[in-house]
Amino acid sequence: MRSCQNVPMEIEGFARGIRLFNAGEFFEAHEVWEDVWRVAPEPERKFLQGLIQIAVAFHHRSTGNLVGAASLMDRGARNLSQYADEFGGIELNALLIVITEWQRALKQMGPLPPLPRVELLEC
């Protein structure tokens, strides 16, 4: 069994945001994660900021704002890449691989990969 260190303090809201994100409810996920972010200590704050930016990027993409989507995706990926492969109770490396595929697709106007999922570690 994996060790789940650095799980945000407000785990219920964090997990709810993950469920919303995985359901494609990106705006709602961002709203829930912002509530968690407001009360989180460092280093979780920057981590949560990255997740929020990724959620907003996908919300922008869903409304046709591809420039905003690409910009926020870049910032979110940059923030998340500062953390270990498994951080905050999620498989961060797997998420970043999919985000990299999305960044490439948005820049090259190529076919879009499947939507990312945030996978919780079994703790």
NUGU-462751 format. One record per atom (N, C-alpha, C, O, CB): atom name; x, y, z; residue in three letters; residue number from 0. Coordinates in steps of 0.1 Angstrom, whole numbers, plus 5000, padded with zeros to 4 digits. Glycine has a CB too. Example, Ala and Ser with C-alpha at 12.3 -4.5 7.8 and 13.67 -1.06 7.14 Angstrom:
// residues 2
> atomo  px  py  pz  residuo  num
> N  5132  4943  5078  ALA  0
> CA  5123  4955  5078  ALA  0
> C  5132  4967  5078  ALA  0
> O  5142  4967  5085  ALA  0
> CB  5113  4955  5090  ALA  0
> N  5128  4978  5071  SER  1
> CA  5137  4989  5071  SER  1
> C  5129  5000  5079  SER  1
> O  5134  5011  5080  SER  1
> CB  5141  4994  5057  SER  1
// end
This chain:
// residues 123
> atomo  px  py  pz  residuo  num
> N  5008  4988  5000  MET  0
> CA  5000  5000  5000  MET  0
> C  5009  5012  5000  MET  0
> O  5019  5013  5007  MET  0
> CB  4990  5000  5012  MET  0
> N  5005  5023  4993  ARG  1
> CA  5013  5035  4991  ARG  1
> C  5011  5044  5003  ARG  1
> O  5000  5043  5010  ARG  1
> CB  5009  5042  4979  ARG  1
> N  5021  5052  5006  SER  2
> CA  5020  5062  5016  SER  2
> C  5014  5075  5010  SER  2
> O  5019  5079  5000  SER  2
> CB  5033  5065  5023  SER  2
> N  5004  5080  5016  CYS  3
> CA  4998  5092  5011  CYS  3
> C  5001  5104  5020  CYS  3
> O  4994  5108  5029  CYS  3
> CB  4982  5091  5010  CYS  3
> N  5013  5110  5017  GLN  4
> CA  5017  5122  5024  GLN  4
> C  5012  5134  5017  GLN  4
> O  5008  5134  5005  GLN  4
> CB  5032  5122  5026  GLN  4
> N  5011  5145  5024  ASN  5
> CA  5007  5158  5018  ASN  5
> C  4993  5158  5012  ASN  5
> O  4991  5164  5002  ASN  5
> CB  5017  5162  5008  ASN  5
> N  4984  5152  5019  VAL  6
> CA  4970  5152  5015  VAL  6
> C  4964  5165  5020  VAL  6
> O  4966  5168  5032  VAL  6
> CB  4962  5140  5020  VAL  6
> N  4958  5173  5012  PRO  7
> CA  4952  5186  5017  PRO  7
> C  4944  5184  5029  PRO  7
> O  4937  5173  5030  PRO  7
> CB  4944  5193  5006  PRO  7
> N  4944  5193  5039  MET  8
> CA  4937  5192  5051  MET  8
> C  4922  5189  5049  MET  8
> O  4916  5181  5056  MET  8
> CB  4940  5204  5060  MET  8
> N  4916  5197  5041  GLU  9
> CA  4902  5196  5039  GLU  9
> C  4899  5185  5028  GLU  9
> O  4895  5188  5017  GLU  9
> CB  4895  5209  5035  GLU  9
> N  4900  5172  5032  ILE  10
> CA  4900  5161  5022  ILE  10
> C  4886  5159  5016  ILE  10
> O  4885  5155  5005  ILE  10
> CB  4904  5149  5029  ILE  10
> N  4875  5162  5024  GLU  11
> CA  4862  5160  5018  GLU  11
> C  4860  5169  5006  GLU  11
> O  4855  5165  4996  GLU  11
> CB  4851  5163  5028  GLU  11
> N  4863  5182  5007  GLY  12
> CA  4862  5191  4996  GLY  12
> C  4871  5188  4985  GLY  12
> O  4867  5188  4973  GLY  12
> CB  4864  5205  5000  GLY  12
> N  4883  5184  4988  PHE  13
> CA  4893  5180  4978  PHE  13
> C  4888  5168  4970  PHE  13
> O  4888  5168  4958  PHE  13
> CB  4906  5176  4985  PHE  13
> N  4882  5158  4977  ALA  14
> CA  4877  5146  4970  ALA  14
> C  4865  5149  4962  ALA  14
> O  4863  5144  4951  ALA  14
> CB  4874  5135  4980  ALA  14
> N  4856  5158  4967  ARG  15
> CA  4845  5163  4959  ARG  15
> C  4849  5170  4946  ARG  15
> O  4843  5168  4936  ARG  15
> CB  4836  5172  4968  ARG  15
> N  4859  5178  4947  GLY  16
> CA  4865  5185  4935  GLY  16
> C  4870  5174  4925  GLY  16
> O  4868  5176  4913  GLY  16
> CB  4876  5194  4939  GLY  16
> N  4876  5164  4930  ILE  17
> CA  4881  5153  4921  ILE  17
> C  4869  5147  4914  ILE  17
> O  4870  5144  4902  ILE  17
> CB  4889  5143  4929  ILE  17
> N  4859  5143  4921  ARG  18
> CA  4847  5137  4915  ARG  18
> C  4841  5146  4904  ARG  18
> O  4837  5142  4893  ARG  18
> CB  4836  5134  4926  ARG  18
> N  4840  5159  4907  LEU  19
> CA  4835  5169  4897  LEU  19
> C  4844  5170  4885  LEU  19
> O  4839  5169  4874  LEU  19
> CB  4833  5182  4904  LEU  19
> N  4857  5171  4887  PHE  20
> CA  4866  5171  4876  PHE  20
> C  4865  5159  4867  PHE  20
> O  4864  5160  4855  PHE  20
> CB  4881  5173  4882  PHE  20
> N  4865  5147  4874  ASN  21
> CA  4864  5135  4866  ASN  21
> C  4851  5133  4859  ASN  21
> O  4850  5126  4849  ASN  21
> CB  4866  5123  4875  ASN  21
> N  4840  5140  4863  ALA  22
> CA  4827  5140  4856  ALA  22
> C  4827  5151  4845  ALA  22
> O  4816  5152  4839  ALA  22
> CB  4816  5142  4867  ALA  22
> N  4838  5158  4844  GLY  23
> CA  4838  5169  4833  GLY  23
> C  4831  5182  4838  GLY  23
> O  4828  5190  4830  GLY  23
> CB  4831  5164  4821  GLY  23
> N  4829  5183  4851  GLU  24
> CA  4823  5195  4856  GLU  24
> C  4834  5204  4861  GLU  24
> O  4836  5206  4873  GLU  24
> CB  4813  5191  4868  GLU  24
> N  4841  5210  4852  PHE  25
> CA  4854  5217  4854  PHE  25
> C  4852  5230  4862  PHE  25
> O  4859  5233  4871  PHE  25
> CB  4861  5219  4842  PHE  25
> N  4842  5237  4859  PHE  26
> CA  4839  5250  4866  PHE  26
> C  4836  5247  4880  PHE  26
> O  4841  5253  4889  PHE  26
> CB  4828  5258  4859  PHE  26
> N  4827  5237  4883  GLU  27
> CA  4823  5233  4896  GLU  27
> C  4835  5228  4904  GLU  27
> O  4836  5231  4916  GLU  27
> CB  4812  5223  4896  GLU  27
> N  4843  5220  4898  ALA  28
> CA  4855  5215  4904  ALA  28
> C  4864  5226  4909  ALA  28
> O  4869  5226  4920  ALA  28
> CB  4863  5205  4895  ALA  28
> N  4866  5236  4900  HIS  29
> CA  4874  5247  4904  HIS  29
> C  4869  5255  4916  HIS  29
> O  4876  5259  4925  HIS  29
> CB  4876  5257  4892  HIS  29
> N  4855  5257  4916  GLU  30
> CA  4849  5264  4927  GLU  30
> C  4851  5256  4940  GLU  30
> O  4855  5262  4951  GLU  30
> CB  4834  5265  4925  GLU  30
> N  4850  5243  4940  VAL  31
> CA  4851  5235  4952  VAL  31
> C  4866  5235  4957  VAL  31
> O  4869  5237  4969  VAL  31
> CB  4847  5220  4950  VAL  31
> N  4875  5234  4947  TRP  32
> CA  4889  5234  4951  TRP  32
> C  4894  5248  4956  TRP  32
> O  4903  5248  4964  TRP  32
> CB  4898  5230  4939  TRP  32
> N  4888  5258  4951  GLU  33
> CA  4891  5271  4956  GLU  33
> C  4888  5272  4971  GLU  33
> O  4896  5279  4979  GLU  33
> CB  4884  5283  4949  GLU  33
> N  4877  5267  4975  ASP  34
> CA  4873  5267  4989  ASP  34
> C  4884  5259  4998  ASP  34
> O  4887  5263  5009  ASP  34
> CB  4859  5260  4992  ASP  34
> N  4889  5248  4992  VAL  35
> CA  4899  5240  4999  VAL  35
> C  4912  5248  4999  VAL  35
> O  4919  5248  5009  VAL  35
> CB  4901  5227  4992  VAL  35
> N  4915  5255  4988  TRP  36
> CA  4928  5263  4987  TRP  36
> C  4928  5274  4997  TRP  36
> O  4939  5276  5003  TRP  36
> CB  4929  5268  4973  TRP  36
> N  4917  5280  4999  ARG  37
> CA  4917  5292  5009  ARG  37
> C  4922  5288  5023  ARG  37
> O  4928  5297  5029  ARG  37
> CB  4902  5297  5010  ARG  37
> N  4919  5276  5027  VAL  38
> CA  4923  5272  5041  VAL  38
> C  4935  5263  5041  VAL  38
> O  4939  5259  5052  VAL  38
> CB  4911  5266  5048  VAL  38
> N  4941  5260  5030  ALA  39
> CA  4952  5250  5029  ALA  39
> C  4965  5256  5033  ALA  39
> O  4967  5268  5030  ALA  39
> CB  4953  5244  5015  ALA  39
> N  4974  5249  5040  PRO  40
> CA  4987  5254  5043  PRO  40
> C  4996  5251  5031  PRO  40
> O  4992  5244  5022  PRO  40
> CB  4993  5247  5055  PRO  40
> N  5008  5258  5031  GLU  41
> CA  5018  5254  5021  GLU  41
> C  5024  5241  5025  GLU  41
> O  5025  5238  5037  GLU  41
> CB  5029  5265  5020  GLU  41
> N  5028  5232  5016  PRO  42
> CA  5029  5234  5001  PRO  42
> C  5016  5230  4994  PRO  42
> O  5017  5231  4981  PRO  42
> CB  5040  5226  4996  PRO  42
> N  5006  5227  5001  GLU  43
> CA  4993  5223  4994  GLU  43
> C  4987  5235  4986  GLU  43
> O  4981  5232  4976  GLU  43
> CB  4983  5218  5003  GLU  43
> N  4989  5247  4990  ARG  44
> CA  4983  5258  4983  ARG  44
> C  4987  5259  4968  ARG  44
> O  4979  5261  4959  ARG  44
> CB  4986  5271  4990  ARG  44
> N  5000  5258  4965  LYS  45
> CA  5005  5259  4951  LYS  45
> C  5000  5247  4943  LYS  45
> O  4997  5248  4932  LYS  45
> CB  5020  5260  4951  LYS  45
> N  5000  5235  4950  PHE  46
> CA  4995  5223  4944  PHE  46
> C  4980  5225  4940  PHE  46
> O  4976  5222  4929  PHE  46
> CB  4997  5211  4953  PHE  46
> N  4972  5230  4949  LEU  47
> CA  4958  5232  4946  LEU  47
> C  4956  5243  4936  LEU  47
> O  4947  5242  4927  LEU  47
> CB  4950  5236  4959  LEU  47
> N  4965  5253  4936  GLN  48
> CA  4964  5263  4926  GLN  48
> C  4966  5257  4912  GLN  48
> O  4959  5261  4902  GLN  48
> CB  4974  5274  4928  GLN  48
> N  4975  5248  4911  GLY  49
> CA  4978  5241  4898  GLY  49
> C  4965  5233  4894  GLY  49
> O  4962  5234  4882  GLY  49
> CB  4990  5232  4899  GLY  49
> N  4959  5226  4903  LEU  50
> CA  4947  5218  4899  LEU  50
> C  4936  5228  4895  LEU  50
> O  4929  5225  4885  LEU  50
> CB  4943  5210  4911  LEU  50
> N  4934  5239  4902  ILE  51
> CA  4924  5248  4899  ILE  51
> C  4927  5254  4885  ILE  51
> O  4917  5255  4877  ILE  51
> CB  4924  5260  4909  ILE  51
> N  4939  5257  4882  GLN  52
> CA  4942  5263  4869  GLN  52
> C  4939  5252  4858  GLN  52
> O  4934  5256  4847  GLN  52
> CB  4957  5267  4868  GLN  52
> N  4942  5240  4860  ILE  53
> CA  4939  5229  4850  ILE  53
> C  4924  5228  4848  ILE  53
> O  4919  5227  4837  ILE  53
> CB  4945  5216  4855  ILE  53
> N  4916  5229  4859  ALA  54
> CA  4902  5228  4858  ALA  54
> C  4896  5240  4850  ALA  54
> O  4888  5238  4842  ALA  54
> CB  4895  5227  4872  ALA  54
> N  4901  5252  4853  VAL  55
> CA  4897  5264  4846  VAL  55
> C  4901  5263  4831  VAL  55
> O  4893  5267  4822  VAL  55
> CB  4902  5277  4852  VAL  55
> N  4912  5257  4828  ALA  56
> CA  4917  5255  4815  ALA  56
> C  4907  5247  4807  ALA  56
> O  4903  5250  4796  ALA  56
> CB  4931  5249  4814  ALA  56
> N  4902  5236  4813  PHE  57
> CA  4893  5227  4806  PHE  57
> C  4879  5234  4805  PHE  57
> O  4871  5231  4796  PHE  57
> CB  4892  5214  4813  PHE  57
> N  4876  5242  4815  HIS  58
> CA  4863  5250  4814  HIS  58
> C  4864  5259  4802  HIS  58
> O  4855  5260  4794  HIS  58
> CB  4860  5258  4827  HIS  58
> N  4875  5267  4801  HIS  59
> CA  4877  5276  4789  HIS  59
> C  4876  5268  4776  HIS  59
> O  4870  5273  4766  HIS  59
> CB  4891  5283  4790  HIS  59
> N  4883  5256  4776  ARG  60
> CA  4882  5248  4763  ARG  60
> C  4868  5245  4760  ARG  60
> O  4864  5245  4748  ARG  60
> CB  4890  5235  4765  ARG  60
> N  4860  5242  4770  SER  61
> CA  4846  5238  4767  SER  61
> C  4837  5249  4762  SER  61
> O  4827  5247  4756  SER  61
> CB  4839  5232  4780  SER  61
> N  4842  5262  4765  THR  62
> CA  4834  5273  4760  THR  62
> C  4840  5279  4747  THR  62
> O  4836  5289  4742  THR  62
> CB  4834  5284  4770  THR  62
> N  4851  5272  4742  GLY  63
> CA  4857  5277  4729  GLY  63
> C  4869  5286  4731  GLY  63
> O  4874  5291  4721  GLY  63
> CB  4847  5283  4721  GLY  63
> N  4872  5290  4743  ASN  64
> CA  4883  5299  4746  ASN  64
> C  4896  5291  4746  ASN  64
> O  4902  5288  4757  ASN  64
> CB  4881  5307  4759  ASN  64
> N  4902  5287  4734  LEU  65
> CA  4913  5279  4733  LEU  65
> C  4926  5286  4738  LEU  65
> O  4935  5280  4743  LEU  65
> CB  4915  5274  4719  LEU  65
> N  4927  5299  4735  VAL  66
> CA  4939  5307  4740  VAL  66
> C  4939  5307  4755  VAL  66
> O  4950  5304  4761  VAL  66
> CB  4938  5321  4734  VAL  66
> N  4928  5310  4762  GLY  67
> CA  4928  5309  4776  GLY  67
> C  4930  5295  4781  GLY  67
> O  4937  5294  4792  GLY  67
> CB  4914  5314  4781  GLY  67
> N  4925  5285  4775  ALA  68
> CA  4927  5271  4779  ALA  68
> C  4942  5268  4779  ALA  68
> O  4947  5262  4788  ALA  68
> CB  4919  5262  4770  ALA  68
> N  4949  5271  4768  ALA  69
> CA  4963  5268  4766  ALA  69
> C  4971  5275  4777  ALA  69
> O  4980  5270  4783  ALA  69
> CB  4968  5272  4752  ALA  69
> N  4968  5288  4779  SER  70
> CA  4976  5296  4788  SER  70
> C  4974  5291  4803  SER  70
> O  4984  5289  4810  SER  70
> CB  4971  5311  4788  SER  70
> N  4962  5288  4807  LEU  71
> CA  4960  5283  4820  LEU  71
> C  4965  5268  4822  LEU  71
> O  4970  5265  4833  LEU  71
> CB  4945  5283  4824  LEU  71
> N  4965  5261  4811  MET  72
> CA  4970  5247  4812  MET  72
> C  4985  5248  4814  MET  72
> O  4991  5240  4821  MET  72
> CB  4967  5239  4799  MET  72
> N  4992  5257  4807  ASP  73
> CA  5006  5258  4809  ASP  73
> C  5010  5262  4823  ASP  73
> O  5019  5257  4829  ASP  73
> CB  5012  5269  4799  ASP  73
> N  5003  5272  4828  ARG  74
> CA  5005  5277  4842  ARG  74
> C  5002  5266  4852  ARG  74
> O  5010  5264  4862  ARG  74
> CB  4997  5289  4845  ARG  74
> N  4991  5259  4850  GLY  75
> CA  4988  5248  4860  GLY  75
> C  4998  5237  4859  GLY  75
> O  5002  5231  4870  GLY  75
> CB  4974  5242  4856  GLY  75
> N  5002  5233  4847  ALA  76
> CA  5012  5222  4846  ALA  76
> C  5025  5226  4852  ALA  76
> O  5032  5218  4859  ALA  76
> CB  5014  5218  4831  ALA  76
> N  5029  5239  4850  ARG  77
> CA  5041  5244  4856  ARG  77
> C  5041  5243  4872  ARG  77
> O  5050  5239  4878  ARG  77
> CB  5044  5258  4852  ARG  77
> N  5029  5247  4877  ASN  78
> CA  5028  5246  4892  ASN  78
> C  5028  5232  4897  ASN  78
> O  5034  5229  4907  ASN  78
> CB  5015  5253  4896  ASN  78
> N  5021  5223  4890  LEU  79
> CA  5020  5209  4894  LEU  79
> C  5033  5202  4893  LEU  79
> O  5036  5192  4900  LEU  79
> CB  5009  5202  4887  LEU  79
> N  5041  5206  4883  SER  80
> CA  5054  5198  4880  SER  80
> C  5064  5200  4891  SER  80
> O  5075  5194  4891  SER  80
> CB  5060  5203  4867  SER  80
> N  5062  5209  4900  GLN  81
> CA  5071  5212  4912  GLN  81
> C  5070  5201  4922  GLN  81
> O  5077  5201  4932  GLN  81
> CB  5068  5225  4918  GLN  81
> N  5060  5192  4921  TYR  82
> CA  5057  5183  4932  TYR  82
> C  5061  5168  4927  TYR  82
> O  5063  5166  4916  TYR  82
> CB  5042  5183  4935  TYR  82
> N  5062  5160  4937  ALA  83
> CA  5065  5146  4935  ALA  83
> C  5055  5139  4926  ALA  83
> O  5044  5144  4925  ALA  83
> CB  5067  5138  4948  ALA  83
> N  5059  5128  4920  ASP  84
> CA  5050  5120  4911  ASP  84
> C  5037  5116  4918  ASP  84
> O  5026  5116  4911  ASP  84
> CB  5057  5107  4907  ASP  84
> N  5037  5114  4931  GLU  85
> CA  5025  5111  4939  GLU  85
> C  5024  5122  4950  GLU  85
> O  5032  5121  4959  GLU  85
> CB  5025  5097  4944  GLU  85
> N  5015  5131  4949  PHE  86
> CA  5014  5142  4958  PHE  86
> C  4999  5144  4961  PHE  86
> O  4991  5143  4952  PHE  86
> CB  5021  5155  4954  PHE  86
> N  4996  5148  4973  GLY  87
> CA  4983  5152  4977  GLY  87
> C  4973  5140  4976  GLY  87
> O  4961  5142  4974  GLY  87
> CB  4978  5163  4968  GLY  87
> N  4978  5128  4976  GLY  88
> CA  4969  5116  4975  GLY  88
> C  4965  5113  4961  GLY  88
> O  4956  5105  4959  GLY  88
> CB  4957  5119  4984  GLY  88
> N  4972  5119  4951  ILE  89
> CA  4968  5116  4937  ILE  89
> C  4980  5112  4929  ILE  89
> O  4992  5114  4933  ILE  89
> CB  4961  5128  4930  ILE  89
> N  4978  5105  4918  GLU  90
> CA  4989  5101  4909  GLU  90
> C  4991  5113  4900  GLU  90
> O  4986  5114  4889  GLU  90
> CB  4985  5088  4901  GLU  90
> N  5000  5122  4905  LEU  91
> CA  5002  5134  4898  LEU  91
> C  5009  5132  4884  LEU  91
> O  5006  5139  4875  LEU  91
> CB  5010  5144  4906  LEU  91
> N  5019  5123  4884  ASN  92
> CA  5026  5121  4872  ASN  92
> C  5017  5116  4860  ASN  92
> O  5018  5121  4849  ASN  92
> CB  5037  5110  4874  ASN  92
> N  5007  5108  4863  ALA  93
> CA  4998  5103  4853  ALA  93
> C  4990  5115  4848  ALA  93
> O  4987  5116  4836  ALA  93
> CB  4988  5092  4859  ALA  93
> N  4985  5124  4857  LEU  94
> CA  4978  5136  4853  LEU  94
> C  4986  5145  4844  LEU  94
> O  4981  5149  4833  LEU  94
> CB  4973  5143  4865  LEU  94
> N  4999  5147  4848  LEU  95
> CA  5007  5156  4840  LEU  95
> C  5010  5150  4826  LEU  95
> O  5012  5158  4816  LEU  95
> CB  5020  5158  4847  LEU  95
> N  5011  5137  4824  ILE  96
> CA  5013  5131  4811  ILE  96
> C  5002  5135  4802  ILE  96
> O  5004  5138  4791  ILE  96
> CB  5015  5116  4812  ILE  96
> N  4989  5133  4807  VAL  97
> CA  4978  5137  4799  VAL  97
> C  4977  5152  4796  VAL  97
> O  4974  5156  4785  VAL  97
> CB  4965  5132  4806  VAL  97
> N  4981  5160  4806  ILE  98
> CA  4981  5174  4804  ILE  98
> C  4991  5178  4793  ILE  98
> O  4988  5187  4785  ILE  98
> CB  4984  5182  4817  ILE  98
> N  5002  5171  4793  THR  99
> CA  5012  5174  4782  THR  99
> C  5007  5170  4769  THR  99
> O  5009  5178  4759  THR  99
> CB  5025  5166  4785  THR  99
> N  4999  5160  4768  GLU  100
> CA  4993  5156  4755  GLU  100
> C  4983  5167  4751  GLU  100
> O  4982  5170  4739  GLU  100
> CB  4986  5142  4756  GLU  100
> N  4975  5172  4760  TRP  101
> CA  4966  5183  4757  TRP  101
> C  4973  5196  4753  TRP  101
> O  4969  5203  4744  TRP  101
> CB  4957  5186  4769  TRP  101
> N  4984  5199  4760  GLN  102
> CA  4991  5211  4756  GLN  102
> C  4996  5210  4742  GLN  102
> O  4995  5220  4734  GLN  102
> CB  5003  5213  4766  GLN  102
> N  5001  5199  4738  ARG  103
> CA  5006  5196  4724  ARG  103
> C  4995  5197  4714  ARG  103
> O  4996  5204  4704  ARG  103
> CB  5013  5183  4723  ARG  103
> N  4984  5191  4717  ALA  104
> CA  4972  5191  4708  ALA  104
> C  4967  5205  4706  ALA  104
> O  4963  5209  4695  ALA  104
> CB  4961  5182  4714  ALA  104
> N  4966  5213  4717  LEU  105
> CA  4961  5227  4716  LEU  105
> C  4971  5236  4708  LEU  105
> O  4966  5244  4700  LEU  105
> CB  4959  5233  4730  LEU  105
> N  4984  5234  4710  LYS  106
> CA  4993  5242  4703  LYS  106
> C  4994  5239  4688  LYS  106
> O  4996  5247  4679  LYS  106
> CB  5007  5240  4709  LYS  106
> N  4992  5226  4685  GLN  107
> CA  4993  5221  4671  GLN  107
> C  4979  5220  4664  GLN  107
> O  4978  5216  4652  GLN  107
> CB  5000  5208  4670  GLN  107
> N  4969  5224  4672  MET  108
> CA  4955  5223  4666  MET  108
> C  4953  5208  4661  MET  108
> O  4946  5207  4651  MET  108
> CB  4953  5233  4655  MET  108
> N  4958  5199  4668  GLY  109
> CA  4957  5185  4664  GLY  109
> C  4945  5178  4671  GLY  109
> O  4937  5185  4678  GLY  109
> CB  4969  5177  4667  GLY  109
> N  4944  5165  4669  PRO  110
> CA  4933  5158  4675  PRO  110
> C  4934  5158  4690  PRO  110
> O  4945  5157  4696  PRO  110
> CB  4932  5143  4670  PRO  110
> N  4923  5159  4697  LEU  111
> CA  4923  5161  4711  LEU  111
> C  4924  5147  4718  LEU  111
> O  4916  5138  4714  LEU  111
> CB  4912  5169  4716  LEU  111
> N  4932  5145  4728  PRO  112
> CA  4932  5133  4736  PRO  112
> C  4920  5132  4745  PRO  112
> O  4912  5142  4746  PRO  112
> CB  4945  5132  4744  PRO  112
> N  4918  5120  4751  PRO  113
> CA  4907  5119  4761  PRO  113
> C  4909  5129  4772  PRO  113
> O  4920  5133  4775  PRO  113
> CB  4906  5105  4766  PRO  113
> N  4898  5133  4778  LEU  114
> CA  4898  5142  4790  LEU  114
> C  4906  5136  4801  LEU  114
> O  4906  5124  4803  LEU  114
> CB  4884  5146  4795  LEU  114
> N  4914  5144  4808  PRO  115
> CA  4922  5138  4820  PRO  115
> C  4913  5134  4831  PRO  115
> O  4901  5139  4833  PRO  115
> CB  4932  5148  4824  PRO  115
> N  4918  5125  4839  ARG  116
> CA  4912  5121  4852  ARG  116
> C  4922  5123  4863  ARG  116
> O  4934  5120  4861  ARG  116
> CB  4906  5106  4851  ARG  116
> N  4917  5126  4874  VAL  117
> CA  4925  5127  4886  VAL  117
> C  4923  5114  4894  VAL  117
> O  4912  5111  4898  VAL  117
> CB  4922  5140  4895  VAL  117
> N  4934  5106  4895  GLU  118
> CA  4933  5093  4902  GLU  118
> C  4938  5094  4916  GLU  118
> O  4950  5097  4918  GLU  118
> CB  4941  5083  4894  GLU  118
> N  4929  5091  4925  LEU  119
> CA  4933  5090  4939  LEU  119
> C  4941  5078  4942  LEU  119
> O  4938  5067  4937  LEU  119
> CB  4921  5090  4948  LEU  119
> N  4951  5079  4950  LEU  120
> CA  4959  5068  4955  LEU  120
> C  4951  5060  4965  LEU  120
> O  4943  5066  4973  LEU  120
> CB  4973  5072  4960  LEU  120
> N  4954  5047  4966  GLU  121
> CA  4948  5040  4977  GLU  121
> C  4957  5041  4989  GLU  121
> O  4968  5036  4989  GLU  121
> CB  4946  5025  4973  GLU  121
> N  4952  5047  4999  CYS  122
> CA  4960  5050  5011  CYS  122
> C  4956  5040  5023  CYS  122
> O  4962  5041  5033  CYS  122
> CB  4957  5064  5016  CYS  122
// end
